[in-house]
Amino acid sequence: MDLSPNNQRYLGFLKDIYEVAVACGTTTYIWGGFTLDLVAGQFLREHHDLDGFTLNMLDVLPALMEHYAQRGYTPSFRDDIDMLVIAKDGLHAAFNRLELDGEIAMWRHAGDEGTVYFPVTWLDAAPRDFYDTRAYSAGLRLDYALKTNIRLTHATWEPREKDRVALVRLEAALAAADLDPEVFLRQVWSFNPFWAKRGYPEYAMPVVARPLLPLGRS
C-alpha cells in the first residue's frame, strides 16, 4: 500500500527507535500490529500506534529519554508499569522492559506485576530492512500467541476486527515458515499478579497458551 501520512511518520519513529537503541547499547523489538508489516517488508495497513519492548530498559532509561528528547520527542515514564512513552506529531509509541534469563525472554508488560515468558529464539536475531530503515521484530510466534491467547496479558480484552484480519495473515505466514502453533504455543506462559489483585483470582497462577503433553506423547 502507499505510504499514508501516519505510516510515513511511523516510519520515522522506527528509524529513530532503531538508532536510539543502538546509541544506548540496547535493542528494541517491535511487537503487535507492526509485526506482519516488518516480516513482509512493507506496510500492509494503516497504523495508529506502535508498541515495543527494550532490552534491560531500566539500565539505560535516562539515556533513552535524553536521546528521544534530542530528536524532538516528548518522552514520559510510567513507573507503575515501567512503560516508556514517546510522543511526536500527534503520534506515540510505548515500550516495556525486556530481560533475558539464559534462553528465556521475559517481557515485563506490567512491570514486576506481569510477565510473559517465551524462548529468546522467537526474537529477531538481526534487524530487518524496512523501507529506508532497520527494525527488530518480536516475531510471528509471539504475535500469534498473544492474538490467540489474549489472557496471557489481559483479563478482559476482546479481539477487534483488525485482530481477526491479522490472524488470517499470521496463519498464512506461519504456514509459509513451517511453524506449527501446536508445537510453539507450549513454550509460552505468563504470570500476572496485576490482574489477581484486581479481582481475577485465576491470575494468581500462571497462564499457559497450551498445556504440556503427558510424558510419552509428542
C-alpha positions in Angstrom: 0.0 0.0 0.0 1.1 3.6 -0.5 2.6 5.4 2.4 -0.1 7.3 4.2 0.8 10.4 6.3 0.5 8.3 9.5 2.6 5.5 8.2 5.2 7.9 6.8 5.5 9.4 10.3 5.7 6.0 11.9 8.5 5.1 9.5 10.4 8.0 11.1 9.6 6.6 14.5 11.0 3.2 13.5 14.2 4.8 12.2 14.7 6.7 15.5 13.8 3.8 17.7 16.5 1.6 16.0 19.1 4.4 16.1 18.4 5.4 19.7 18.6 1.8 20.9 22.0 1.4 19.1 23.2 4.6 20.6 22.2 3.4 24.1 23.7 -0.1 23.7 20.4 -1.9 23.7 17.8 -3.4 21.4 14.2 -2.5 21.0 11.9 -5.2 19.5 8.6 -4.2 17.8 5.6 -6.3 18.6 1.8 -6.0 17.9 0.3 -4.5 14.8 3.7 -3.8 13.1 4.9 -7.4 13.3 3.4 -8.6 10.0 4.5 -5.5 8.2 8.1 -5.9 9.3 8.1 -9.6 8.3 6.5 -8.7 4.9 9.0 -5.8 4.4 6.2 -3.3 3.6 3.2 -1.6 5.2 0.1 -3.8 5.0 -2.4 -1.4 6.7 -2.8 2.0 8.3 -1.2 2.2 11.8 -2.3 4.3 14.7 0.1 3.1 17.4 3.4 1.4 17.9 4.5 -1.0 20.6 7.8 -2.5 21.6 10.0 -3.7 24.4 13.5 -2.7 25.1 16.3 -5.0 26.5 17.3 -4.0 30.0 15.4 -0.8 29.6 15.7 0.4 33.2 19.5 0.3 33.0 19.5 2.7 30.1 16.3 4.7 30.7 17.9 8.1 31.3 19.9 7.8 28.1 16.9 6.7 26.2 14.8 9.6 27.3 17.7 12.0 26.6 18.2 10.7 23.1 14.5 10.8 22.2 14.2 14.3 23.5 17.1 15.4 21.3 15.2 14.0 18.3 12.1 16.1 19.1 10.0 13.5 21.0 8.3 14.2 24.3 9.3 11.2 26.5 7.5 10.2 29.7 7.7 7.2 32.0 5.0 5.3 33.9 6.8 3.8 36.8 3.7 1.8 37.9 4.1 -0.5 34.9 7.6 0.5 33.8 6.4 1.9 30.4 8.3 4.5 28.4 6.1 6.5 26.1 7.4 8.8 23.3 5.1 11.3 21.5 5.7 13.4 18.4 3.5 15.0 15.7 0.3 13.7 17.3 1.5 10.1 17.4 3.0 8.0 20.1 4.9 4.7 20.8 5.2 2.8 24.0 7.9 0.4 25.3 8.1 -2.0 28.2 11.0 -3.9 29.7 12.6 -7.0 28.3 15.0 -9.1 30.3 16.8 -12.3 29.4 17.5 -15.3 31.7 19.6 -17.7 29.6 17.4 -18.9 26.7 14.2 -17.4 28.2 13.0 -13.9 27.3 10.9 -12.1 29.9 8.6 -9.3 28.7 7.6 -7.3 31.7 4.3 -5.9 30.1 3.1 -4.7 33.5 6.4 -4.1 35.2 7.0 -6.5 38.0 3.3 -7.3 38.1 3.0 -9.0 34.7 5.5 -11.0 32.7 5.3 -13.1 29.5 7.9 -15.8 29.2 9.0 -17.3 25.8 12.1 -18.5 24.0 14.8 -16.0 23.1 14.9 -17.6 19.7 11.5 -16.2 18.9 13.1 -12.7 18.7 14.8 -11.5 15.5 18.5 -12.2 15.8 19.3 -9.5 13.3 17.4 -6.3 12.2 15.1 -6.4 9.2 15.3 -4.0 6.3 12.1 -1.9 6.2 11.9 0.8 3.6 14.8 3.2 4.4 15.4 2.0 8.0 16.0 -1.1 10.0 14.0 -2.7 12.8 13.9 -5.7 15.1 10.6 -7.7 15.3 9.4 -9.7 18.3 8.5 -12.4 15.7 5.5 -14.2 14.3 5.2 -16.8 17.1 4.8 -14.2 19.9 2.3 -12.2 17.9 0.3 -15.3 17.2 0.4 -16.4 20.9 -0.8 -13.0 22.0 -3.6 -12.8 19.5 -4.9 -16.3 20.1 -4.3 -16.3 23.9 -5.1 -12.8 25.0 -5.5 -13.9 28.6 -1.7 -14.2 28.7 -1.7 -10.5 29.3 -5.2 -9.1 29.8 -8.2 -10.4 31.7 -10.9 -8.5 29.8 -9.6 -7.6 26.3 -11.7 -8.8 23.4 -10.4 -9.2 19.8 -11.1 -6.4 17.3 -11.9 -6.8 13.6 -8.3 -5.8 12.7 -7.1 -8.6 15.0 -9.2 -11.1 13.2 -7.9 -9.9 9.8 -4.3 -10.0 11.1 -4.8 -13.6 12.4 -5.7 -14.9 8.9 -2.4 -13.3 7.6 -0.5 -14.6 10.6 -1.7 -18.2 10.0 -0.6 -17.9 6.4 2.8 -16.5 7.4 3.3 -19.3 10.0 2.5 -22.0 7.4 4.9 -20.5 4.9 7.6 -20.5 7.6 6.7 -24.1 8.6 5.9 -23.0 12.2 3.4 -25.2 14.0 1.3 -23.4 16.7 0.6 -26.7 18.4 4.4 -27.0 19.0 5.5 -23.5 19.8 2.5 -22.5 21.9 3.7 -24.9 24.6 6.7 -22.7 25.0 5.0 -19.5 26.2 3.3 -18.7 29.5 2.7 -15.7 31.8 2.3 -14.7 35.4 0.1 -11.6 36.1 -0.4 -10.7 39.8 -1.6 -7.3 38.4 -4.9 -8.9 37.5 -5.2 -11.2 40.5 -5.1 -8.0 42.7 -7.9 -6.5 40.6 -10.5 -9.2 41.2 -9.4 -12.0 38.9 -8.2 -14.8 41.2 -7.4 -17.1 38.3 -4.4 -14.9 37.6 -2.8 -15.9 40.9 -1.5 -18.9 39.0 0.5 -18.9 35.7 -1.5 -18.7 32.4 -0.3 -21.1 29.7 -1.1 -20.9 26.0 -1.1 -24.7 25.6 -0.8 -27.3 28.4 2.2 -29.6 28.2 1.5 -33.1 26.9 1.9 -36.0 29.3 5.2 -37.8 29.2 5.5 -40.3 26.4 3.4 -38.2 24.0 4.6 -35.9 21.2 
